Amino acid sequence: GDYTKINNLVHIAHNNKIGQNVVITAHVNISGSNIIEDYVWISPNASIKGWIKIGEGAVIGMSAVVLKDIPAGETWVGNPAKKLER
């Protein structure tokens, strides 16, 4: 998407759809067939398994391992990734 930024040493596999104003930082691994909506931030060393939808404005924490869909506007961290409660 427009204005999306992809840092170095990032692997993006086949058939991914990446929205606008997404930031994908260094060392991120994105498996195939994901949908990453607009304004998502993916922190360093995060891994996203295939067939996942990441909602608009979501934040993926450093080294998070995403195994299921992430709703819009939520922050998920850890291995496996879980919602960060405030």
PDB file with one MODEL, atoms N, CA, C and O in Angstrom:
MODEL        1
ATOM      1  N   GLY A   1       0.810  -1.194   0.000  1.00  0.00           N
ATOM      2  CA  GLY A   1       0.000   0.000   0.000  1.00  0.00           C
ATOM      3  C   GLY A   1       0.856   1.261   0.000  1.00  0.00           C
ATOM      4  O   GLY A   1       2.053   1.206   0.283  1.00  0.00           O
ATOM      5  N   ASP A   2       0.257   2.367  -0.310  1.00  0.00           N
ATOM      6  CA  ASP A   2       0.961   3.649  -0.326  1.00  0.00           C
ATOM      7  C   ASP A   2       1.566   3.962   1.029  1.00  0.00           C
ATOM      8  O   ASP A   2       0.955   3.710   2.068  1.00  0.00           O
ATOM      9  N   TYR A   3       2.761   4.508   1.010  1.00  0.00           N
ATOM     10  CA  TYR A   3       3.497   4.983   2.190  1.00  0.00           C
ATOM     11  C   TYR A   3       3.866   3.880   3.180  1.00  0.00           C
ATOM     12  O   TYR A   3       4.234   4.175   4.317  1.00  0.00           O
ATOM     13  N   THR A   4       3.775   2.642   2.776  1.00  0.00           N
ATOM     14  CA  THR A   4       4.221   1.542   3.629  1.00  0.00           C
ATOM     15  C   THR A   4       5.733   1.497   3.616  1.00  0.00           C
ATOM     16  O   THR A   4       6.365   1.693   2.578  1.00  0.00           O
ATOM     17  N   LYS A   5       6.314   1.234   4.789  1.00  0.00           N
ATOM     18  CA  LYS A   5       7.778   1.192   4.932  1.00  0.00           C
ATOM     19  C   LYS A   5       8.201  -0.203   5.358  1.00  0.00           C
ATOM     20  O   LYS A   5       7.658  -0.764   6.310  1.00  0.00           O
ATOM     21  N   ILE A   6       9.190  -0.767   4.638  1.00  0.00           N
ATOM     22  CA  ILE A   6       9.708  -2.093   4.936  1.00  0.00           C
ATOM     23  C   ILE A   6      11.196  -1.959   5.186  1.00  0.00           C
ATOM     24  O   ILE A   6      11.939  -1.531   4.303  1.00  0.00           O
ATOM     25  N   ASN A   7      11.642  -2.326   6.391  1.00  0.00           N
ATOM     26  CA  ASN A   7      13.042  -2.210   6.784  1.00  0.00           C
ATOM     27  C   ASN A   7      13.847  -3.359   6.190  1.00  0.00           C
ATOM     28  O   ASN A   7      13.336  -4.138   5.386  1.00  0.00           O
ATOM     29  N   ASN A   8      15.119  -3.455   6.595  1.00  0.00           N
ATOM     30  CA  ASN A   8      16.007  -4.466   6.032  1.00  0.00           C
ATOM     31  C   ASN A   8      15.810  -5.835   6.678  1.00  0.00           C
ATOM     32  O   ASN A   8      15.271  -5.945   7.779  1.00  0.00           O
ATOM     33  N   LEU A   9      16.255  -6.877   5.974  1.00  0.00           N
ATOM     34  CA  LEU A   9      16.227  -8.262   6.442  1.00  0.00           C
ATOM     35  C   LEU A   9      14.823  -8.740   6.794  1.00  0.00           C
ATOM     36  O   LEU A   9      14.635  -9.495   7.748  1.00  0.00           O
ATOM     37  N   VAL A  10      13.846  -8.296   6.021  1.00  0.00           N
ATOM     38  CA  VAL A  10      12.453  -8.709   6.195  1.00  0.00           C
ATOM     39  C   VAL A  10      12.131  -9.762   5.143  1.00  0.00           C
ATOM     40  O   VAL A  10      12.510  -9.622   3.980  1.00  0.00           O
ATOM     41  N   HIS A  11      11.435 -10.811   5.551  1.00  0.00           N
ATOM     42  CA  HIS A  11      10.968 -11.828   4.594  1.00  0.00           C
ATOM     43  C   HIS A  11       9.456 -11.733   4.503  1.00  0.00           C
ATOM     44  O   HIS A  11       8.754 -11.881   5.503  1.00  0.00           O
ATOM     45  N   ILE A  12       8.960 -11.486   3.295  1.00  0.00           N
ATOM     46  CA  ILE A  12       7.522 -11.457   3.045  1.00  0.00           C
ATOM     47  C   ILE A  12       7.240 -12.529   1.997  1.00  0.00           C
ATOM     48  O   ILE A  12       7.678 -12.417   0.851  1.00  0.00           O
ATOM     49  N   ALA A  13       6.511 -13.561   2.394  1.00  0.00           N
ATOM     50  CA  ALA A  13       6.233 -14.680   1.489  1.00  0.00           C
ATOM     51  C   ALA A  13       5.125 -14.313   0.497  1.00  0.00           C
ATOM     52  O   ALA A  13       4.718 -13.155   0.401  1.00  0.00           O
ATOM     53  N   HIS A  14       4.656 -15.301  -0.220  1.00  0.00           N
ATOM     54  CA  HIS A  14       3.694 -15.155  -1.319  1.00  0.00           C
ATOM     55  C   HIS A  14       2.310 -14.717  -0.850  1.00  0.00           C
ATOM     56  O   HIS A  14       1.902 -14.986   0.280  1.00  0.00           O
ATOM     57  N   ASN A  15       1.602 -14.039  -1.744  1.00  0.00           N
ATOM     58  CA  ASN A  15       0.171 -13.790  -1.627  1.00  0.00           C
ATOM     59  C   ASN A  15      -0.241 -12.969  -0.409  1.00  0.00           C
ATOM     60  O   ASN A  15      -1.355 -13.140   0.088  1.00  0.00           O
ATOM     61  N   ASN A  16       0.622 -12.083   0.086  1.00  0.00           N
ATOM     62  CA  ASN A  16       0.255 -11.193   1.186  1.00  0.00           C
ATOM     63  C   ASN A  16      -0.339  -9.912   0.637  1.00  0.00           C
ATOM     64  O   ASN A  16       0.062  -9.434  -0.424  1.00  0.00           O
ATOM     65  N   LYS A  17      -1.300  -9.358   1.367  1.00  0.00           N
ATOM     66  CA  LYS A  17      -1.877  -8.056   1.033  1.00  0.00           C
ATOM     67  C   LYS A  17      -1.534  -7.119   2.176  1.00  0.00           C
ATOM     68  O   LYS A  17      -1.934  -7.345   3.319  1.00  0.00           O
ATOM     69  N   ILE A  18      -0.785  -6.057   1.860  1.00  0.00           N
ATOM     70  CA  ILE A  18      -0.309  -5.128   2.886  1.00  0.00           C
ATOM     71  C   ILE A  18      -0.892  -3.752   2.574  1.00  0.00           C
ATOM     72  O   ILE A  18      -0.741  -3.233   1.467  1.00  0.00           O
ATOM     73  N   GLY A  19      -1.562  -3.170   3.574  1.00  0.00           N
ATOM     74  CA  GLY A  19      -2.271  -1.909   3.391  1.00  0.00           C
ATOM     75  C   GLY A  19      -1.377  -0.680   3.362  1.00  0.00           C
ATOM     76  O   GLY A  19      -0.162  -0.779   3.190  1.00  0.00           O
ATOM     77  N   GLN A  20      -2.000   0.477   3.534  1.00  0.00           N
ATOM     78  CA  GLN A  20      -1.313   1.763   3.508  1.00  0.00           C
ATOM     79  C   GLN A  20      -0.735   2.113   4.873  1.00  0.00           C
ATOM     80  O   GLN A  20      -1.267   1.715   5.909  1.00  0.00           O
ATOM     81  N   ASN A  21       0.365   2.866   4.858  1.00  0.00           N
ATOM     82  CA  ASN A  21       0.996   3.389   6.067  1.00  0.00           C
ATOM     83  C   ASN A  21       1.333   2.297   7.081  1.00  0.00           C
ATOM     84  O   ASN A  21       1.248   2.515   8.290  1.00  0.00           O
ATOM     85  N   VAL A  22       1.712   1.135   6.586  1.00  0.00           N
ATOM     86  CA  VAL A  22       2.160   0.039   7.444  1.00  0.00           C
ATOM     87  C   VAL A  22       3.659   0.192   7.652  1.00  0.00           C
ATOM     88  O   VAL A  22       4.381   0.550   6.721  1.00  0.00           O
ATOM     89  N   VAL A  23       4.136  -0.078   8.873  1.00  0.00           N
ATOM     90  CA  VAL A  23       5.569  -0.072   9.159  1.00  0.00           C
ATOM     91  C   VAL A  23       5.970  -1.490   9.530  1.00  0.00           C
ATOM     92  O   VAL A  23       5.464  -2.062  10.496  1.00  0.00           O
ATOM     93  N   ILE A  24       6.892  -2.052   8.745  1.00  0.00           N
ATOM     94  CA  ILE A  24       7.433  -3.383   9.007  1.00  0.00           C
ATOM     95  C   ILE A  24       8.917  -3.189   9.302  1.00  0.00           C
ATOM     96  O   ILE A  24       9.700  -2.877   8.405  1.00  0.00           O
ATOM     97  N   THR A  25       9.299  -3.375  10.565  1.00  0.00           N
ATOM     98  CA  THR A  25      10.665  -3.093  10.989  1.00  0.00           C
ATOM     99  C   THR A  25      11.586  -4.288  10.687  1.00  0.00           C
ATOM    100  O   THR A  25      11.151  -5.285  10.110  1.00  0.00           O
ATOM    101  N   ALA A  26      12.840  -4.175  11.078  1.00  0.00           N
ATOM    102  CA  ALA A  26      13.878  -5.152  10.716  1.00  0.00           C
ATOM    103  C   ALA A  26      13.610  -6.550  11.255  1.00  0.00           C
ATOM    104  O   ALA A  26      13.032  -6.724  12.328  1.00  0.00           O
ATOM    105  N   HIS A  27      14.043  -7.539  10.484  1.00  0.00           N
ATOM    106  CA  HIS A  27      14.043  -8.960  10.864  1.00  0.00           C
ATOM    107  C   HIS A  27      12.650  -9.553  11.055  1.00  0.00           C
ATOM    108  O   HIS A  27      12.496 -10.520  11.801  1.00  0.00           O
ATOM    109  N   VAL A  28      11.653  -9.009  10.412  1.00  0.00           N
ATOM    110  CA  VAL A  28      10.293  -9.550  10.513  1.00  0.00           C
ATOM    111  C   VAL A  28      10.132 -10.673   9.492  1.00  0.00           C
ATOM    112  O   VAL A  28      10.640 -10.587   8.375  1.00  0.00           O
ATOM    113  N   ASN A  29       9.415 -11.733   9.891  1.00  0.00           N
ATOM    114  CA  ASN A  29       9.115 -12.852   9.002  1.00  0.00           C
ATOM    115  C   ASN A  29       7.597 -12.953   8.840  1.00  0.00           C
ATOM    116  O   ASN A  29       6.873 -13.168   9.812  1.00  0.00           O
ATOM    117  N   ILE A  30       7.131 -12.795   7.611  1.00  0.00           N
ATOM    118  CA  ILE A  30       5.700 -12.871   7.329  1.00  0.00           C
ATOM    119  C   ILE A  30       5.467 -14.032   6.368  1.00  0.00           C
ATOM    120  O   ILE A  30       5.899 -13.990   5.216  1.00  0.00           O
ATOM    121  N   SER A  31       4.783 -15.068   6.847  1.00  0.00           N
ATOM    122  CA  SER A  31       4.468 -16.211   5.989  1.00  0.00           C
ATOM    123  C   SER A  31       3.389 -15.824   4.985  1.00  0.00           C
ATOM    124  O   SER A  31       2.966 -14.669   4.948  1.00  0.00           O
ATOM    125  N   GLY A  32       2.940 -16.774   4.173  1.00  0.00           N
ATOM    126  CA  GLY A  32       2.066 -16.470   3.050  1.00  0.00           C
ATOM    127  C   GLY A  32       0.600 -16.256   3.383  1.00  0.00           C
ATOM    128  O   GLY A  32       0.093 -16.716   4.406  1.00  0.00           O
ATOM    129  N   SER A  33      -0.060 -15.542   2.484  1.00  0.00           N
ATOM    130  CA  SER A  33      -1.517 -15.381   2.445  1.00  0.00           C
ATOM    131  C   SER A  33      -2.102 -14.636   3.639  1.00  0.00           C
ATOM    132  O   SER A  33      -3.177 -14.994   4.121  1.00  0.00           O
ATOM    133  N   ASN A  34      -1.419 -13.614   4.118  1.00  0.00           N
ATOM    134  CA  ASN A  34      -1.919 -12.781   5.214  1.00  0.00           C
ATOM    135  C   ASN A  34      -2.557 -11.515   4.660  1.00  0.00           C
ATOM    136  O   ASN A  34      -2.279 -11.102   3.534  1.00  0.00           O
ATOM    137  N   ILE A  35      -3.417 -10.908   5.470  1.00  0.00           N
ATOM    138  CA  ILE A  35      -3.963  -9.584   5.170  1.00  0.00           C
ATOM    139  C   ILE A  35      -3.539  -8.669   6.306  1.00  0.00           C
ATOM    140  O   ILE A  35      -3.905  -8.881   7.462  1.00  0.00           O
ATOM    141  N   ILE A  36      -2.772  -7.660   5.964  1.00  0.00           N
ATOM    142  CA  ILE A  36      -2.325  -6.673   6.945  1.00  0.00           C
ATOM    143  C   ILE A  36      -2.976  -5.354   6.555  1.00  0.00           C
ATOM    144  O   ILE A  36      -2.643  -4.766   5.526  1.00  0.00           O
ATOM    145  N   GLU A  37      -3.902  -4.898   7.380  1.00  0.00           N
ATOM    146  CA  GLU A  37      -4.669  -3.699   7.040  1.00  0.00           C
ATOM    147  C   GLU A  37      -3.849  -2.428   7.284  1.00  0.00           C
ATOM    148  O   GLU A  37      -2.692  -2.500   7.700  1.00  0.00           O
ATOM    149  N   ASP A  38      -4.451  -1.273   7.025  1.00  0.00           N
ATOM    150  CA  ASP A  38      -3.768   0.022   7.103  1.00  0.00           C
ATOM    151  C   ASP A  38      -3.303   0.358   8.522  1.00  0.00           C
ATOM    152  O   ASP A  38      -3.904  -0.074   9.506  1.00  0.00           O
ATOM    153  N   TYR A  39      -2.219   1.140   8.607  1.00  0.00           N
ATOM    154  CA  TYR A  39      -1.695   1.733   9.843  1.00  0.00           C
ATOM    155  C   TYR A  39      -1.238   0.697  10.881  1.00  0.00           C
ATOM    156  O   TYR A  39      -1.297   0.963  12.081  1.00  0.00           O
ATOM    157  N   VAL A  40      -0.793  -0.453  10.439  1.00  0.00           N
ATOM    158  CA  VAL A  40      -0.271  -1.484  11.347  1.00  0.00           C
ATOM    159  C   VAL A  40       1.214  -1.238  11.568  1.00  0.00           C
ATOM    160  O   VAL A  40       1.925  -0.835  10.647  1.00  0.00           O
ATOM    161  N   TRP A  41       1.682  -1.481  12.786  1.00  0.00           N
ATOM    162  CA  TRP A  41       3.104  -1.404  13.136  1.00  0.00           C
ATOM    163  C   TRP A  41       3.550  -2.805  13.537  1.00  0.00           C
ATOM    164  O   TRP A  41       2.974  -3.407  14.442  1.00  0.00           O
ATOM    165  N   ILE A  42       4.583  -3.327  12.859  1.00  0.00           N
ATOM    166  CA  ILE A  42       5.131  -4.641  13.191  1.00  0.00           C
ATOM    167  C   ILE A  42       6.558  -4.430  13.677  1.00  0.00           C
ATOM    168  O   ILE A  42       7.427  -4.006  12.916  1.00  0.00           O
ATOM    169  N   SER A  43       6.792  -4.731  14.957  1.00  0.00           N
ATOM    170  CA  SER A  43       8.076  -4.469  15.612  1.00  0.00           C
ATOM    171  C   SER A  43       9.139  -5.491  15.212  1.00  0.00           C
ATOM    172  O   SER A  43       8.812  -6.528  14.634  1.00  0.00           O
ATOM    173  N   PRO A  44      10.430  -5.203  15.520  1.00  0.00           N
ATOM    174  CA  PRO A  44      11.531  -6.080  15.114  1.00  0.00           C
ATOM    175  C   PRO A  44      11.368  -7.522  15.592  1.00  0.00           C
ATOM    176  O   PRO A  44      10.868  -7.788  16.685  1.00  0.00           O
ATOM    177  N   ASN A  45      11.811  -8.442  14.730  1.00  0.00           N
ATOM    178  CA  ASN A  45      11.882  -9.881  15.005  1.00  0.00           C
ATOM    179  C   ASN A  45      10.528 -10.563  15.155  1.00  0.00           C
ATOM    180  O   ASN A  45      10.481 -11.720  15.574  1.00  0.00           O
ATOM    181  N   ALA A  46       9.439  -9.900  14.835  1.00  0.00           N
ATOM    182  CA  ALA A  46       8.122 -10.539  14.914  1.00  0.00           C
ATOM    183  C   ALA A  46       7.985 -11.571  13.800  1.00  0.00           C
ATOM    184  O   ALA A  46       8.580 -11.436  12.731  1.00  0.00           O
ATOM    185  N   SER A  47       7.191 -12.603  14.071  1.00  0.00           N
ATOM    186  CA  SER A  47       6.882 -13.634  13.072  1.00  0.00           C
ATOM    187  C   SER A  47       5.366 -13.771  12.976  1.00  0.00           C
ATOM    188  O   SER A  47       4.661 -13.794  13.986  1.00  0.00           O
ATOM    189  N   ILE A  48       4.887 -13.860  11.748  1.00  0.00           N
ATOM    190  CA  ILE A  48       3.447 -13.980  11.516  1.00  0.00           C
ATOM    191  C   ILE A  48       3.217 -15.220  10.667  1.00  0.00           C
ATOM    192  O   ILE A  48       3.706 -15.303   9.541  1.00  0.00           O
ATOM    193  N   LYS A  49       2.467 -16.195  11.208  1.00  0.00           N
ATOM    194  CA  LYS A  49       2.185 -17.412  10.440  1.00  0.00           C
ATOM    195  C   LYS A  49       1.196 -17.094   9.338  1.00  0.00           C
ATOM    196  O   LYS A  49       0.600 -16.017   9.340  1.00  0.00           O
ATOM    197  N   GLY A  50       1.011 -17.987   8.413  1.00  0.00           N
ATOM    198  CA  GLY A  50       0.153 -17.768   7.257  1.00  0.00           C
ATOM    199  C   GLY A  50      -1.330 -17.738   7.588  1.00  0.00           C
ATOM    200  O   GLY A  50      -1.771 -18.259   8.612  1.00  0.00           O
ATOM    201  N   TRP A  51      -2.093 -17.107   6.685  1.00  0.00           N
ATOM    202  CA  TRP A  51      -3.547 -17.037   6.744  1.00  0.00           C
ATOM    203  C   TRP A  51      -4.048 -16.276   7.972  1.00  0.00           C
ATOM    204  O   TRP A  51      -5.019 -16.686   8.609  1.00  0.00           O
ATOM    205  N   ILE A  52      -3.387 -15.176   8.296  1.00  0.00           N
ATOM    206  CA  ILE A  52      -3.729 -14.325   9.440  1.00  0.00           C
ATOM    207  C   ILE A  52      -4.253 -12.989   8.912  1.00  0.00           C
ATOM    208  O   ILE A  52      -3.808 -12.510   7.869  1.00  0.00           O
ATOM    209  N   LYS A  53      -5.205 -12.389   9.644  1.00  0.00           N
ATOM    210  CA  LYS A  53      -5.646 -11.029   9.343  1.00  0.00           C
ATOM    211  C   LYS A  53      -5.278 -10.149  10.520  1.00  0.00           C
ATOM    212  O   LYS A  53      -5.630 -10.437  11.664  1.00  0.00           O
ATOM    213  N   ILE A  54      -4.561  -9.065  10.224  1.00  0.00           N
ATOM    214  CA  ILE A  54      -4.169  -8.091  11.245  1.00  0.00           C
ATOM    215  C   ILE A  54      -4.964  -6.821  10.970  1.00  0.00           C
ATOM    216  O   ILE A  54      -4.820  -6.195   9.919  1.00  0.00           O
ATOM    217  N   GLY A  55      -5.809  -6.450  11.936  1.00  0.00           N
ATOM    218  CA  GLY A  55      -6.731  -5.336  11.761  1.00  0.00           C
ATOM    219  C   GLY A  55      -6.060  -3.974  11.744  1.00  0.00           C
ATOM    220  O   GLY A  55      -4.921  -3.818  12.186  1.00  0.00           O
ATOM    221  N   GLU A  56      -6.776  -3.005  11.233  1.00  0.00           N
ATOM    222  CA  GLU A  56      -6.271  -1.640  11.085  1.00  0.00           C
ATOM    223  C   GLU A  56      -5.796  -1.068  12.417  1.00  0.00           C
ATOM    224  O   GLU A  56      -6.482  -1.179  13.433  1.00  0.00           O
ATOM    225  N   GLY A  57      -4.606  -0.453  12.398  1.00  0.00           N
ATOM    226  CA  GLY A  57      -4.064   0.213  13.566  1.00  0.00           C
ATOM    227  C   GLY A  57      -3.510  -0.707  14.641  1.00  0.00           C
ATOM    228  O   GLY A  57      -3.166  -0.240  15.727  1.00  0.00           O
ATOM    229  N   ALA A  58      -3.415  -1.991  14.370  1.00  0.00           N
ATOM    230  CA  ALA A  58      -2.865  -2.926  15.355  1.00  0.00           C
ATOM    231  C   ALA A  58      -1.356  -2.744  15.484  1.00  0.00           C
ATOM    232  O   ALA A  58      -0.694  -2.257  14.568  1.00  0.00           O
ATOM    233  N   VAL A  59      -0.826  -3.147  16.640  1.00  0.00           N
ATOM    234  CA  VAL A  59       0.616  -3.106  16.895  1.00  0.00           C
ATOM    235  C   VAL A  59       1.063  -4.504  17.298  1.00  0.00           C
ATOM    236  O   VAL A  59       0.476  -5.122  18.186  1.00  0.00           O
ATOM    237  N   ILE A  60       2.102  -4.994  16.641  1.00  0.00           N
ATOM    238  CA  ILE A  60       2.702  -6.286  16.969  1.00  0.00           C
ATOM    239  C   ILE A  60       4.010  -5.987  17.697  1.00  0.00           C
ATOM    240  O   ILE A  60       4.879  -5.303  17.155  1.00  0.00           O
ATOM    241  N   GLY A  61       4.155  -6.497  18.922  1.00  0.00           N
ATOM    242  CA  GLY A  61       5.319  -6.209  19.746  1.00  0.00           C
ATOM    243  C   GLY A  61       6.584  -6.921  19.283  1.00  0.00           C
ATOM    244  O   GLY A  61       6.546  -7.823  18.446  1.00  0.00           O
ATOM    245  N   MET A  62       7.699  -6.488  19.851  1.00  0.00           N
ATOM    246  CA  MET A  62       9.003  -7.035  19.509  1.00  0.00           C
ATOM    247  C   MET A  62       9.057  -8.538  19.770  1.00  0.00           C
ATOM    248  O   MET A  62       8.701  -8.995  20.857  1.00  0.00           O
ATOM    249  N   SER A  63       9.497  -9.297  18.785  1.00  0.00           N
ATOM    250  CA  SER A  63       9.659 -10.756  18.833  1.00  0.00           C
ATOM    251  C   SER A  63       8.354 -11.517  19.051  1.00  0.00           C
ATOM    252  O   SER A  63       8.388 -12.688  19.430  1.00  0.00           O
ATOM    253  N   ALA A  64       7.229 -10.894  18.826  1.00  0.00           N
ATOM    254  CA  ALA A  64       5.943 -11.581  18.978  1.00  0.00           C
ATOM    255  C   ALA A  64       5.801 -12.654  17.903  1.00  0.00           C
ATOM    256  O   ALA A  64       6.281 -12.497  16.781  1.00  0.00           O
ATOM    257  N   VAL A  65       5.136 -13.739  18.266  1.00  0.00           N
ATOM    258  CA  VAL A  65       4.839 -14.816  17.329  1.00  0.00           C
ATOM    259  C   VAL A  65       3.318 -14.858  17.166  1.00  0.00           C
ATOM    260  O   VAL A  65       2.602 -15.328  18.050  1.00  0.00           O
ATOM    261  N   VAL A  66       2.844 -14.370  16.042  1.00  0.00           N
ATOM    262  CA  VAL A  66       1.415 -14.215  15.803  1.00  0.00           C
ATOM    263  C   VAL A  66       0.866 -15.502  15.181  1.00  0.00           C
ATOM    264  O   VAL A  66       1.279 -15.903  14.093  1.00  0.00           O
ATOM    265  N   LEU A  67      -0.076 -16.143  15.893  1.00  0.00           N
ATOM    266  CA  LEU A  67      -0.646 -17.413  15.455  1.00  0.00           C
ATOM    267  C   LEU A  67      -2.131 -17.323  15.134  1.00  0.00           C
ATOM    268  O   LEU A  67      -2.709 -18.286  14.629  1.00  0.00           O
ATOM    269  N   LYS A  68      -2.768 -16.166  15.421  1.00  0.00           N
ATOM    270  CA  LYS A  68      -4.187 -16.014  15.110  1.00  0.00           C
ATOM    271  C   LYS A  68      -4.482 -14.555  14.777  1.00  0.00           C
ATOM    272  O   LYS A  68      -3.643 -13.677  14.978  1.00  0.00           O
ATOM    273  N   ASP A  69      -5.682 -14.313  14.269  1.00  0.00           N
ATOM    274  CA  ASP A  69      -6.070 -12.970  13.838  1.00  0.00           C
ATOM    275  C   ASP A  69      -5.948 -11.963  14.982  1.00  0.00           C
ATOM    276  O   ASP A  69      -6.159 -12.289  16.150  1.00  0.00           O
ATOM    277  N   ILE A  70      -5.600 -10.728  14.609  1.00  0.00           N
ATOM    278  CA  ILE A  70      -5.487  -9.644  15.577  1.00  0.00           C
ATOM    279  C   ILE A  70      -6.519  -8.579  15.210  1.00  0.00           C
ATOM    280  O   ILE A  70      -6.493  -8.048  14.099  1.00  0.00           O
ATOM    281  N   PRO A  71      -7.427  -8.262  16.139  1.00  0.00           N
ATOM    282  CA  PRO A  71      -8.452  -7.249  15.853  1.00  0.00           C
ATOM    283  C   PRO A  71      -7.850  -5.846  15.695  1.00  0.00           C
ATOM    284  O   PRO A  71      -6.743  -5.576  16.160  1.00  0.00           O
ATOM    285  N   ALA A  72      -8.586  -4.982  15.046  1.00  0.00           N
ATOM    286  CA  ALA A  72      -8.155  -3.601  14.813  1.00  0.00           C
ATOM    287  C   ALA A  72      -7.865  -2.888  16.128  1.00  0.00           C
ATOM    288  O   ALA A  72      -8.591  -3.045  17.110  1.00  0.00           O
ATOM    289  N   GLY A  73      -6.790  -2.100  16.128  1.00  0.00           N
ATOM    290  CA  GLY A  73      -6.464  -1.234  17.250  1.00  0.00           C
ATOM    291  C   GLY A  73      -5.849  -1.900  18.472  1.00  0.00           C
ATOM    292  O   GLY A  73      -5.584  -1.221  19.464  1.00  0.00           O
ATOM    293  N   GLU A  74      -5.616  -3.194  18.433  1.00  0.00           N
ATOM    294  CA  GLU A  74      -5.064  -3.881  19.604  1.00  0.00           C
ATOM    295  C   GLU A  74      -3.552  -4.029  19.500  1.00  0.00           C
ATOM    296  O   GLU A  74      -2.984  -4.025  18.407  1.00  0.00           O
ATOM    297  N   THR A  75      -2.910  -4.160  20.663  1.00  0.00           N
ATOM    298  CA  THR A  75      -1.474  -4.417  20.743  1.00  0.00           C
ATOM    299  C   THR A  75      -1.276  -5.834  21.262  1.00  0.00           C
ATOM    300  O   THR A  75      -1.827  -6.209  22.296  1.00  0.00           O
ATOM    301  N   TRP A  76      -0.480  -6.621  20.532  1.00  0.00           N
ATOM    302  CA  TRP A  76      -0.224  -8.013  20.909  1.00  0.00           C
ATOM    303  C   TRP A  76       1.271  -8.223  21.077  1.00  0.00           C
ATOM    304  O   TRP A  76       2.070  -7.738  20.276  1.00  0.00           O
ATOM    305  N   VAL A  77       1.644  -8.953  22.133  1.00  0.00           N
ATOM    306  CA  VAL A  77       3.059  -9.210  22.433  1.00  0.00           C
ATOM    307  C   VAL A  77       3.231 -10.663  22.879  1.00  0.00           C
ATOM    308  O   VAL A  77       2.266 -11.334  23.245  1.00  0.00           O
ATOM    309  N   GLY A  78       4.471 -11.130  22.842  1.00  0.00           N
ATOM    310  CA  GLY A  78       4.814 -12.431  23.415  1.00  0.00           C
ATOM    311  C   GLY A  78       4.851 -13.570  22.425  1.00  0.00           C
ATOM    312  O   GLY A  78       4.631 -13.407  21.225  1.00  0.00           O
ATOM    313  N   ASN A  79       5.146 -14.756  22.994  1.00  0.00           N
ATOM    314  CA  ASN A  79       5.245 -15.992  22.220  1.00  0.00           C
ATOM    315  C   ASN A  79       4.511 -17.098  22.958  1.00  0.00           C
ATOM    316  O   ASN A  79       5.021 -17.593  23.963  1.00  0.00           O
ATOM    317  N   PRO A  80       3.339 -17.503  22.502  1.00  0.00           N
ATOM    318  CA  PRO A  80       2.586 -16.946  21.363  1.00  0.00           C
ATOM    319  C   PRO A  80       2.013 -15.573  21.723  1.00  0.00           C
ATOM    320  O   PRO A  80       1.815 -15.250  22.894  1.00  0.00           O
ATOM    321  N   ALA A  81       1.755 -14.789  20.696  1.00  0.00           N
ATOM    322  CA  ALA A  81       1.274 -13.423  20.914  1.00  0.00           C
ATOM    323  C   ALA A  81      -0.094 -13.431  21.596  1.00  0.00           C
ATOM    324  O   ALA A  81      -0.983 -14.212  21.256  1.00  0.00           O
ATOM    325  N   LYS A  82      -0.226 -12.532  22.570  1.00  0.00           N
ATOM    326  CA  LYS A  82      -1.480 -12.335  23.301  1.00  0.00           C
ATOM    327  C   LYS A  82      -1.741 -10.832  23.412  1.00  0.00           C
ATOM    328  O   LYS A  82      -0.818 -10.020  23.343  1.00  0.00           O
ATOM    329  N   LYS A  83      -3.003 -10.484  23.584  1.00  0.00           N
ATOM    330  CA  LYS A  83      -3.372  -9.069  23.691  1.00  0.00           C
ATOM    331  C   LYS A  83      -2.739  -8.468  24.940  1.00  0.00           C
ATOM    332  O   LYS A  83      -2.784  -9.049  26.025  1.00  0.00           O
ATOM    333  N   LEU A  84      -2.146  -7.288  24.759  1.00  0.00           N
ATOM    334  CA  LEU A  84      -1.583  -6.538  25.873  1.00  0.00           C
ATOM    335  C   LEU A  84      -2.701  -5.746  26.521  1.00  0.00           C
ATOM    336  O   LEU A  84      -3.278  -4.849  25.906  1.00  0.00           O
ATOM    337  N   GLU A  85      -2.999  -6.077  27.750  1.00  0.00           N
ATOM    338  CA  GLU A  85      -4.048  -5.376  28.495  1.00  0.00           C
ATOM    339  C   GLU A  85      -3.439  -4.141  29.144  1.00  0.00           C
ATOM    340  O   GLU A  85      -2.320  -4.188  29.655  1.00  0.00           O
ATOM    341  N   ARG A  86      -4.162  -3.062  29.124  1.00  0.00           N
ATOM    342  CA  ARG A  86      -3.651  -1.815  29.702  1.00  0.00           C
ATOM    343  C   ARG A  86      -4.157  -1.618  31.098  1.00  0.00           C
ATOM    344  O   ARG A  86      -3.829  -0.619  31.738  1.00  0.00           O
TER     345      ARG A  86
ENDMDL
END
